[in-house]
Amino acid sequence: MPAAKVEAYADGLCYTDLMAGYYIGAPDEVLQAIADYSAWFFVWDDRHDRDVVHGRPAAWQRLRNRLHTALDSPKDHLYHQDPLVAGFADSVVRLYSFLGEGWNARFAGHFHAVIEAYDREFRNRTSGTVPTVEEYLELRRNTFAHWIWLDLLEPSAEYELPATVRENAAYRRAALLCQDFAAWYNDLCSLPKEIAGAEVHNLGISLIHHEGMRLEESVREVRRRVEECITEFLDVEKEVLRYAERIDKGIDNGSARDAELAAAVRACLCNMRNWFSSVYWFHHESGRYMVDSWDDRSTPPYVNNEAAGEK
């Protein structure tokens, strides 16, 4: 954003407020790093969108390659000529400082997958390809960065969870439900903007295109799926709490023996729950989704349409 647009719009977008609601209890330096990374993510998403809209495949491929490289060696990219790459490197360096090498490698693997999912979205949008519902749901878990936001539960809890916990069926189900809710509620709130922009990546659009639904029917179906996420989470949440109790007692196959791990599991689960209220609040408070007040319903007024990334 140009400076005048920052002054006019930045606070109203509520990006850092959103993270403060997601990761309650995180140490201040962790929460600040996550909030800055989240703000970067929204900017990156808008750059990607503008590269699609203005037909800039070379700029997008250049950015894609630079982000992959910066993810693997972030300290070497802190002063990159593209501020988006430098900002990403700064965020990654800070996030890598909180836990161990295992967490860092997992985060990197997850974000490499996010970059590739954005590339697939770029190709779908530029070719006018609407993914089927199942294709979209699978891709959405990466374009929304499900695994990244779940990884960030751990530095917030100041504990790197072992694979046995992360792969526990109840824990994993609760984690996916909170993220699917967030992604699909985002689709619901983004639908007017994305229809106006003739976009192809939205659950509602896939339902219209491949399931033959009318707009009103697709909205009802997305809403139904969103509500099911809430209902199912409330059930599986109880299973995770029982699992944490078993960990606390040290009887889960000997894989977790102390109260510290059980407390970390409960803290991560609590913040999974916080995603529901925070996502709901954000989408009704942030200027990012107030399309009825925009001159062009397909283009947020704060977006800079210059050819960023071409130089």
VENGI-V77809 format. One record per backbone hydrogen bond with DSSP energy under -1.0 kcal/mol. CO is the residue of the C=O (numbers start at 1). NH is the residue of the N-H. Records with the same first field share a line. If there is no record, write none. Layout:
CO=NH  NH
This chain:
2=6
3=7
4=8
5=9
6=10
9=13
10=13
11=14
12=287
14=18
15=19
16=20
17=21
18=22
19=23
23=26
27=31
28=32
29=33
30=34
31=35
32=36
33=37
34=38
35=39
36=40
37=41
38=42
39=43
40=44
41=45
42=46
43=47
44=48
45=49
46=50
47=51
48=52
49=53
50=54
51=56
52=55
56=60
57=61
58=62
59=63
60=64
61=65
62=66
63=67
64=68
65=69
66=70
67=71
68=72
69=73
73=76
74=77
77=80
82=86
83=87
84=88
85=89
86=90
87=91
88=92
89=93
90=94
91=95
92=96
94=97
95=98
100=104
101=105
102=106
103=107
104=108
105=109
106=110
107=111
108=112
109=113
110=114
111=115
112=116
113=117
114=118
115=119
116=120
117=121
118=122
119=123
120=124
121=125
122=126
123=127
124=129
132=136
133=137
134=138
135=139
136=140
139=142  143
140=144
141=146
145=149
146=150
147=151
148=152
150=153
151=154
152=156
153=157
154=159
162=166
163=167
165=168
168=172
169=173
170=174
171=175
172=176
173=177
174=178
175=179
176=180
177=181
178=182
179=183
180=184
181=185
182=186
183=187
184=188
185=189
186=190
187=191
190=194
191=195
192=196
193=197
194=199
195=198
202=206
203=207
204=208
205=209
206=210
207=211  213
214=218
215=219
216=220
217=221
218=222
219=223
220=224
221=225
222=226
223=227
224=228
225=229
226=230
227=231
228=232
229=233
230=234
231=235
232=236
233=237
236=240
237=241
238=242
239=243
240=244
241=245
242=246
243=247
244=248
245=249
246=251
247=250
251=253
252=255
258=262
259=263
260=264
261=265
262=266
263=267
264=268
265=269
266=270
267=271
268=272
269=273
270=274
271=275
273=276
274=278
275=279
276=280
277=281
278=282
279=283
281=284
282=286
286=289
289=291
290=293
291=294
296=299
300=303
306=308
307=310
